[in-house]
């Protein structure tokens, strides 16, 4: 449960930071978000 709360806070920060960076970082962010989503749901 605590882990999911952590993801809820960190993912928007990652999106904000990485979407302001170049495309490579954005693609990495997308991969991390997908991984985090799968991890949270499982």
PyMOL commands that set and color helices and strands:
alter all, ss='L'
color gray80, all
select helices_A, chain A and resi 2-19+23-41
alter helices_A, ss='H'
color red, helices_A
deselect
rebuild
show_as cartoon
